[in-house]
Amino acid sequence: MTSKLEQLKQFTTVVADTGDIDAIARLKPVDATTNPSLLLKAAAMPGYADLLNQAVADCNGDLGLASDRFGVAVGQGILKVIPGRISTEVDARLSFDTDATLARAYRLVELYEKAGVGRERILIKIASTWEGIRAAEQLERAGIQTNLTLLFSFAQAAACADAGIFLISPFVGRIYDWFKKAEGRDFVGAEDPGVKSVTRIYNYYKANGYNTVVMGASFRNIGQIEQLAGCDRLTISPELLQQLSDDDGSLVRVLREGNAGEPKQVPTESSFRWAMNEEAMSTEKLAEGIRQFARDQEKLEALLAAKR
């Protein structure tokens, strides 16, 4: 019997959610994603010391540039061991500034291109705020594909599809965390609120002919992954990838095209903000996620500052 990981790869593109090149090489995903938290973890690994030094060299004290250079350097290393794409994230502190997000996104693309990596092998990660979605819409029109992250609500997903975004990353585990705490009970199987959210988005996209890729993210256990088998992509931590690799049980495809979905929506800024306001979970988790990534960005910059 083949492992659950190999079975999953038959109908879902598997993405590694890590900056650990050794783990990626061992588990052989198609794509990989990073974020400020994962880059901070990578920066603490002995093997990345030289990259930190190189990133800060000749930056004239610009720690934002140094962190972008480090992120791109980590991305370059990952691209050497995967056949697909790397997602690299824009500074979360710019999540409510469309113009500043665009400027940093273009800089990331430029850094990759200077390193010999074409834009066809990268996705620019941006938080799914209204401002972030507008920046991503402009990038998509310019031929730069994006990954909209920190996505917790149907309103965010509908706005991303309407904007022609290449890929979204709904955060299954963080949705689960919020409802588990709020309701004081656990959730399993198809009743998991994170699983239900991604299933709803997937069915909506397929029913309305959207090309936006749905990539479930932020998993807490392999049960959540199994319930989303068949999703376009799933980005999974090395620990859970290893659990799937070690499990020889049967894995059944759950998501597939042809299921009923809701009618197409055309969100406006006011309808988007109202929908977010009405849903405490998505508002709280989006804000929390941005804060967490911002703090980890600051910690990474502090490491880089110590190298000057």
C-alpha positions in Angstrom: 0.0 0.0 0.0 1.3 3.4 -0.9 1.5 6.1 1.8 -1.3 8.7 2.3 1.1 11.3 1.1 1.6 9.5 -2.2 -2.2 9.0 -2.5 -2.9 12.6 -1.8 -0.5 13.7 -4.5 -2.6 11.8 -7.1 -5.4 14.5 -6.9 -3.9 17.5 -5.0 -0.7 19.4 -5.5 1.2 19.2 -2.3 3.1 22.2 -1.1 5.7 22.4 1.8 5.0 25.1 4.4 8.5 25.6 5.5 11.9 27.3 4.9 13.8 24.1 5.8 15.5 23.0 2.6 16.5 19.6 4.0 12.9 18.8 4.9 11.7 19.9 1.5 14.3 17.8 -0.3 13.3 14.7 1.8 9.5 15.1 1.3 9.5 16.2 -2.3 6.6 18.6 -2.6 5.9 20.4 -5.9 5.8 23.9 -4.5 6.8 25.6 -1.2 5.7 28.6 0.8 7.5 30.8 3.3 6.3 33.6 5.6 8.1 35.9 8.2 7.6 33.3 10.9 9.1 30.6 8.8 12.0 32.8 7.7 12.7 33.7 11.3 12.9 29.9 12.1 15.2 29.4 9.1 17.4 32.3 10.3 18.1 30.5 13.5 19.4 27.4 11.7 23.3 27.3 11.5 23.1 26.6 7.7 21.6 30.0 7.1 24.3 32.1 8.8 26.1 32.9 5.6 22.8 34.0 3.9 22.1 36.4 6.8 25.5 38.0 6.4 25.1 38.3 2.6 21.6 39.7 3.0 22.8 42.6 5.1 25.9 43.4 3.1 25.7 46.8 1.2 22.2 47.5 2.4 23.2 50.8 4.1 21.1 50.1 7.1 17.9 49.3 5.2 16.7 46.3 7.2 13.6 46.0 5.0 15.8 45.5 2.0 18.0 43.1 3.9 15.0 41.0 5.0 13.7 40.9 1.4 17.2 39.8 0.2 17.2 37.0 2.9 13.7 35.9 1.9 14.8 35.7 -1.8 18.0 33.9 -0.9 16.0 31.3 1.1 13.6 31.0 -1.8 16.4 30.5 -4.3 17.7 27.6 -2.2 14.2 26.0 -2.1 13.7 26.3 -5.8 16.8 24.2 -6.4 15.0 21.2 -4.8 11.4 21.6 -6.0 10.1 21.6 -9.5 7.4 24.3 -9.0 7.1 27.6 -7.3 8.1 29.4 -4.1 5.8 31.9 -2.4 7.6 34.9 -0.8 5.7 37.3 1.4 5.5 41.1 1.4 6.1 42.8 4.8 2.9 42.4 6.8 3.3 45.9 8.2 2.2 47.1 4.7 -1.0 45.2 4.7 -3.2 48.3 4.7 -1.2 50.3 2.2 -1.8 49.3 -1.5 1.0 51.5 -2.9 3.6 50.3 -0.4 2.7 46.7 -0.9 3.1 47.1 -4.7 6.5 48.7 -4.2 7.8 45.8 -2.0 6.3 43.2 -4.4 8.1 44.7 -7.4 11.3 44.8 -5.4 11.0 41.1 -4.5 10.4 40.2 -8.2 13.4 42.4 -9.1 15.6 40.6 -6.6 14.6 37.2 -7.9 15.1 38.2 -11.5 18.6 39.6 -10.6 19.3 36.1 -9.1 18.2 34.5 -12.4 14.8 33.4 -11.1 11.9 34.2 -13.5 8.5 35.4 -12.2 7.0 32.2 -13.5 8.6 30.4 -10.5 7.4 32.8 -7.8 4.2 33.9 -6.1 4.1 37.1 -4.2 2.3 36.5 -0.9 0.1 39.3 0.4 -2.4 39.5 3.3 -6.1 39.4 2.2 -7.0 42.9 3.3 -9.0 45.0 0.9 -5.9 47.0 0.3 -3.8 43.8 -0.3 -6.4 42.5 -2.7 -6.3 45.7 -4.7 -2.5 45.5 -4.9 -2.6 41.9 -6.0 -5.1 42.8 -8.6 -2.6 45.3 -10.1 0.2 42.8 -9.9 -1.8 40.1 -11.7 -2.5 42.5 -14.5 1.2 43.2 -14.8 1.9 39.5 -15.1 3.0 38.9 -11.5 1.0 36.1 -9.9 0.1 36.3 -6.3 -0.8 34.2 -3.2 -3.4 35.9 -1.0 -2.7 34.7 2.6 -4.3 35.1 6.0 -7.6 34.3 4.4 -10.4 33.4 6.9 -13.7 34.4 5.4 -15.9 33.8 2.4 -15.9 37.5 1.8 -12.1 37.5 1.4 -12.3 34.6 -1.0 -15.1 36.1 -3.1 -13.2 39.4 -3.4 -10.0 37.6 -4.4 -11.8 35.6 -7.2 -13.4 38.8 -8.5 -10.0 40.5 -8.6 -8.5 37.6 -10.7 -6.1 36.5 -8.0 -4.0 33.4 -9.0 -4.1 31.6 -5.6 -5.6 32.0 -2.1 -4.5 30.3 1.1 -7.4 29.8 3.5 -6.1 29.1 7.0 -7.9 25.9 8.1 -6.1 25.4 11.4 -6.5 29.0 12.7 -10.3 29.0 11.9 -10.5 25.7 13.9 -8.5 27.2 16.8 -10.9 30.2 17.0 -14.1 28.0 17.1 -12.6 25.5 19.4 -11.8 28.2 21.9 -15.1 30.1 21.4 -17.3 27.1 21.7 -15.2 25.1 24.2 -15.4 21.9 22.2 -13.4 20.0 19.6 -14.3 19.4 16.0 -13.5 16.5 13.8 -14.1 15.4 10.2 -16.4 17.4 7.9 -17.8 19.4 10.9 -14.4 21.1 11.4 -15.2 24.9 10.8 -11.9 25.3 8.9 -12.7 22.3 6.7 -16.2 23.7 6.1 -14.8 27.1 5.1 -12.5 25.7 2.5 -15.1 23.3 1.1 -17.5 26.2 0.7 -14.9 28.3 -1.1 -13.8 25.4 -3.3 -17.4 24.7 -4.4 -18.1 28.4 -5.0 -15.1 28.8 -7.2 -15.8 25.6 -9.3 -19.5 26.3 -9.7 -18.8 29.8 -11.0 -15.9 29.0 -13.3 -13.2 30.9 -11.3 -9.6 30.0 -12.1 -8.3 31.1 -8.7 -6.5 28.2 -7.1 -7.6 27.2 -3.6 -4.7 26.1 -1.4 -5.7 25.0 2.1 -3.1 26.0 4.7 -2.4 26.0 8.5 -3.3 22.5 9.4 -3.5 21.1 12.9 -3.8 17.4 12.1 -3.9 15.0 9.2 -7.6 14.6 9.7 -8.2 18.1 8.3 -5.9 17.3 5.4 -7.8 14.1 4.6 -11.2 16.0 4.6 -9.8 18.4 2.0 -8.2 15.7 -0.3 -8.9 16.8 -3.8 -8.5 20.6 -3.1 -6.4 22.2 -5.8 -3.4 22.5 -3.5 -2.6 22.0 0.2 0.4 23.6 1.9 1.5 21.4 4.8 4.2 21.5 7.5 7.1 19.0 7.4 5.8 17.4 10.5 2.4 16.6 9.0 3.9 15.7 5.7 6.0 13.1 7.5 2.9 11.7 9.3 1.2 11.3 5.9 4.3 9.7 4.5 4.4 7.2 7.4 0.7 6.3 7.2 -0.2 3.5 4.7 -3.9 3.7 5.3 -6.4 4.5 2.5 -7.1 8.1 1.5 -10.3 9.0 -0.3 -10.8 12.0 -2.5 -13.4 14.3 -0.9 -13.4 17.6 -2.9 -14.2 17.5 -6.6 -15.8 19.7 -9.3 -19.5 19.4 -9.9 -20.8 20.1 -6.4 -23.4 22.9 -5.9 -22.0 26.3 -5.1 -23.4 29.7 -4.3 -24.2 32.3 -7.0 -21.4 34.6 -8.1 -20.8 37.7 -6.0 -19.3 41.0 -7.0 -18.0 42.5 -3.7 -17.6 46.3 -3.2 -15.3 47.8 -0.6 -18.3 48.6 1.6 -19.9 45.1 1.3 -16.4 43.5 1.9 -15.8 45.6 5.1 -19.4 45.0 6.3 -19.0 41.2 5.9 -15.8 41.2 7.7 -17.3 43.3 10.5 -20.2 40.9 10.9 -17.8 37.9 11.3 -15.8 38.1 14.5 -13.6 35.1 13.7 -12.3 36.4 10.4 -11.8 39.9 11.7 -9.9 38.8 14.8 -7.8 36.1 13.1 -6.8 38.5 10.2 -5.7 41.1 12.7 -3.9 38.6 14.9 -2.1 37.0 11.9 -0.9 40.4 10.6 0.3 41.3 14.1 2.1 38.0 14.5 3.8 38.2 11.1 4.8 41.9 11.8 6.4 40.9 15.1 8.3 38.1 13.5 9.4 40.5 10.7 10.8 42.8 13.4 12.6 39.9 15.1 14.1 39.0 11.7 15.2 42.5 11.2 16.8 42.6 14.7 18.9 39.5 13.7 19.9 41.2 10.5 20.8 44.4 12.4 23.1 42.4 14.7 25.0 41.3 11.6 25.9 44.8 10.5 
